[in-house]
Amino acid sequence: MAETSPLGAAPEGREKAYLPPVAPPRNHGHTVAAWVAMASVMVGATVAAVGFLVPAAWLVWTGAGIAVGGLLVGGVLRKAGLGQPEPASAPRNGAVASDNDRSKE
């Protein structure tokens, strides 16, 4: 069995353990920005589908424009703070030292 100190830290001579970056919040996109973007893309896809059924190229392009516009509006709403927060910045190598390793430094 491996030796450990009373605090549970790794014994001397072991290499540092690195943890992955913190996971972003998991609210599965239940935000205003996500709902607006999704609804706009759905409306745009429906308009484009009708344009395919009724041979009208202008209707297809209008539907595509609505979909792209919805994605842009969703991005603007996210930047305005109505979407998921940006993930916390990680160190350059993408890893974070564990608490056990920080106590030795």
N, C-alpha and C positions, 0 to 999 in steps of 0.2 A: 504494500500500500504506500502511496506517495506521502512524503512528509509535508506537513503544512504548518504554518505559524498559527498562533491562537486566533488571529484575525481572519484566517482563511486565505492569506496571500500565498502565492507560489514561492517555493524555496529558492534560495540564491542559485544562480547559474542557469535558470530556465529562461528561455527566450520570451519576449513580450508577446502577449496575446492581443490581437486587434479585433475589435467588434465592427460589424457593418454600420453604415450610417443609419441614423434614426429614420424609421419608416414614416411616411407622411400620414396625416390623419385619414382615416378610412370612413368617409361618409358616403361613399359610392356615388358621388356627383349630385347629391341632393342639395344643390345650390341654385340660386336664381340664374346665374350665368349658364349653368349646364341645362337647365330647363328651357331657357330662351333659345339657346343654340340648338338643342334637340328639336324643339317645336318648329323652329324656322327651317331646319333641314327637312323635317317631315313634310311641311307644307310645300317646300320647294320641290321635293321628290314627287309629291302628288301632282303638282302643276305640270312638271316635266312628263310624268307618265300620261297625263291627259293629252299633252301635246304629242306624244308618240301615237296614242290611239286615234286622235283626230289629227291627221297629218298637218300640223302647224308648227313649223320650225321656230317661229317667234315665241310660241308658248313653251317649247322645250328650253329655249335660251332664257326665257323669263324665269322658269322654274330653277334652272341652274344658277341664275343670278340671285334668286331668293335664298337658295341653299348657301351659296358663298357669302352672301350678306349676313346670314344668320350666324355663320362661323365667326365672321369678323365682329359682330355685335357681342357674341359670347366671349370672345377674347377681350374686348374692351370692358365688358362687365367684370371679368375676372381681374383685370388690372385695376378696376375701380374698387375692388374689395368685396365683390359679391360672389366670388368663386372660392375654390379651395385655396388655402394659403400656399405660398411657395415653400418648397421643402427647405429645411435648415441647411445652411452651407456646411459642407464637410471639408476636412483638410485636403490638401492637394492630392495625396495618395488615395483618398477615398476611404480611409479607415480612421477609427477613433480608438485611442488607447483605453483599456479597461481601467476601472477604479483601482484595482490591485496594482497595476503598473504605475499609476500616478503617485501612489503613496511612497514609492521607492525613489522617485526623482527629486 
